[in-house]
């Protein structure tokens, strides 16, 4: 007869660690999503924007998100150009 370990009723340690990491990630996502929704609701009023000869009104949250996306794109473009220069020369 061989001694086989009897199941203890608990998942293996690796499975518990994966579940804990998943729970932590989901909790962080829910908290960040809640913070974003709160931020959006508090910044929903329309504001006037003037740039050179243009003038328009838009919700403040749209302008904030648009500015953040524009900044990210400019940052990534700079990184792309730098990597391209390093690759070429």
Secondary structure as GFF3:
##gff-version 3
##sequence-region A 1 89
A	DSSP	alpha_helix	13	42	.	.	.	ID=ss1
A	DSSP	beta_strand	46	51	.	.	.	ID=ss2
A	DSSP	beta_strand	54	59	.	.	.	ID=ss3
A	DSSP	alpha_helix	60	88	.	.	.	ID=ss4
###
